[in-house]
Amino acid sequence: MPNAKVLSEKQAIVAALTEKLQGAAAGVLVDYKGITVAEDTALRAECRKNNIDYAVIKNTMLRFAFNNVGLSELDEQLNGTTALAICADDPVAPARVVAEFAKKLNGKFELKGGFMEGKAVSMETVNALAAIPALPVLQAQVLGTMLAPISGLACVLKQIAEKNGAPAEAPAAE
């Protein structure tokens, strides 16, 4: 039986983790076995850029936190080496960033499961979320789609004006 000080520290960690999970829009569980320090540093830097909280957490503490927020369906994924990536404002970011690294690292790093808006989601859903581009890219695509007809019309009008405004060919001198 752990002493009271260790127990209270662990309870504080579980309480903080529970609070983070309640405020998270989405998150993914990762098996990080075999990655190097340089790869982990690169992943953490990318997570910071995307406002993702990435941490290696003991399975028992994560299990308690998941049970506190009603995500007990994810208990079966809590085995082996486990890291958690969560984001409070972008539900797509954790899956996208982690999936990109999983592709780069070829088997050293794989997704175990995920959750979104307080509910566990299937791996198909996590993979579908990972395929969605970043928000600025989506905004640019929508803007490009909206501007395409207007740009096309402007090009056509410009060509008509140039054709009509061009000097007529002089008749051949005979």
C-alpha positions in Angstrom: 0.0 0.0 0.0 1.5 3.3 -1.0 2.0 6.0 1.6 -0.4 8.9 1.9 1.9 11.4 0.2 2.4 9.3 -2.9 -1.3 8.5 -3.0 -2.3 12.1 -2.7 0.2 13.0 -5.5 -1.3 10.4 -7.8 -4.8 11.5 -7.0 -3.8 15.1 -7.9 -2.4 13.9 -11.2 -5.6 11.9 -12.0 -7.8 15.0 -11.0 -5.7 17.2 -13.4 -5.9 14.7 -16.2 -9.7 14.3 -15.7 -10.0 18.1 -16.0 -8.0 18.1 -19.2 -10.1 15.3 -20.7 -13.3 17.1 -19.8 -12.1 20.2 -21.6 -10.8 18.4 -24.6 -12.5 18.5 -28.0 -10.7 15.3 -29.1 -7.8 13.1 -28.3 -6.0 10.0 -29.5 -4.1 7.2 -27.7 -0.7 6.2 -29.1 1.6 3.3 -28.7 5.0 5.0 -28.9 7.3 2.0 -28.6 10.7 2.3 -30.2 10.9 5.9 -31.1 14.1 7.8 -30.6 14.6 11.0 -28.6 15.0 13.0 -31.8 11.7 11.7 -33.2 9.9 12.3 -29.9 11.3 15.9 -29.8 10.1 16.5 -33.3 6.7 15.2 -32.5 6.4 17.3 -29.3 7.4 20.4 -31.3 4.7 19.7 -33.9 2.2 19.1 -31.1 3.1 22.5 -29.5 2.6 24.3 -32.9 -0.9 22.8 -33.2 -1.9 23.5 -29.6 -1.9 19.7 -28.7 -1.1 18.5 -25.2 1.0 15.3 -25.7 2.2 13.3 -22.7 3.2 9.8 -21.7 0.9 8.7 -18.9 0.8 5.6 -16.8 -2.1 3.3 -17.9 -3.6 3.0 -14.4 -3.8 6.8 -14.0 -5.3 7.2 -17.5 -7.8 4.4 -16.7 -8.9 6.2 -13.6 -9.3 9.5 -15.5 -11.2 7.8 -18.3 -13.6 6.2 -15.9 -14.1 9.7 -14.2 -15.2 11.2 -17.6 -17.2 8.2 -18.9 -14.7 6.9 -21.4 -14.3 3.5 -19.9 -14.7 2.0 -23.4 -11.0 2.9 -24.0 -9.8 0.8 -21.1 -9.0 -2.1 -23.4 -6.5 0.0 -25.3 -4.6 0.8 -22.1 -1.8 -1.7 -22.3 1.9 -1.4 -23.2 3.4 2.0 -23.8 0.7 4.6 -24.0 0.8 8.3 -24.8 -2.1 10.7 -25.0 -2.5 13.6 -27.4 -5.4 15.9 -26.7 -6.5 19.3 -28.0 -9.1 21.6 -26.5 -10.0 23.7 -29.6 -9.4 21.6 -32.7 -11.0 18.1 -32.8 -9.0 17.1 -35.9 -5.5 18.2 -34.9 -4.5 15.3 -32.6 -5.4 12.6 -35.1 -3.9 14.5 -38.0 -0.5 15.2 -36.3 -0.1 11.8 -34.8 -1.1 10.0 -38.0 1.5 12.0 -39.9 4.2 10.9 -37.5 2.9 7.3 -37.6 3.4 7.3 -41.4 6.9 8.7 -41.1 8.0 6.3 -38.4 6.8 3.1 -40.1 5.5 0.9 -37.3 7.3 2.4 -34.3 4.4 4.6 -33.6 0.8 3.6 -34.0 -2.6 4.9 -33.0 -4.6 2.7 -30.5 -7.9 4.6 -30.2 -9.5 7.9 -29.7 -12.3 10.0 -28.4 -14.2 13.0 -29.5 -16.6 15.3 -27.6 -16.6 12.9 -24.6 -17.3 9.7 -26.5 -15.0 6.9 -27.7 -14.7 6.7 -31.4 -13.7 3.8 -33.7 -10.3 3.6 -35.4 -12.0 4.2 -38.7 -13.3 7.5 -37.4 -9.8 8.4 -36.0 -8.3 7.6 -39.5 -11.0 9.6 -41.2 -10.2 12.6 -38.9 -6.5 12.2 -39.7 -7.2 12.5 -43.4 -8.9 15.9 -43.0 -6.5 18.8 -43.8 -5.6 21.5 -41.3 -8.1 24.3 -40.8 -6.2 27.0 -42.8 -5.9 24.6 -45.7 -9.6 23.9 -45.6 -10.4 27.6 -45.5 -8.1 28.2 -48.5 -9.8 25.4 -50.4 -13.3 26.9 -49.7 -12.1 30.3 -50.6 -10.6 29.0 -53.8 -13.8 27.2 -54.7 -15.8 30.4 -54.1 -13.4 32.6 -56.1 -13.0 30.2 -59.1 -16.2 31.2 -61.0 -15.4 34.9 -60.4 -11.8 34.5 -61.6 -13.0 32.6 -64.7 -15.5 35.3 -65.5 -12.9 38.0 -65.1 -10.5 36.2 -67.5 -13.2 35.7 -70.1 -14.2 39.4 -69.9 -10.6 40.5 -70.2 -10.1 38.3 -73.3 -13.2 39.7 -74.9 -12.2 43.3 -74.1 -8.7 42.7 -75.6 -10.2 41.1 -78.7 -12.7 43.9 -79.3 -10.3 46.7 -78.4 -7.5 45.4 -80.6 -7.0 47.4 -83.8 -8.6 45.8 -86.8 -6.3 44.4 -89.4 -5.6 46.8 -92.2 -6.9 45.6 -95.6 -4.2 44.4 -97.8 -2.9 47.1 -100.2 -3.5 46.2 -103.8 
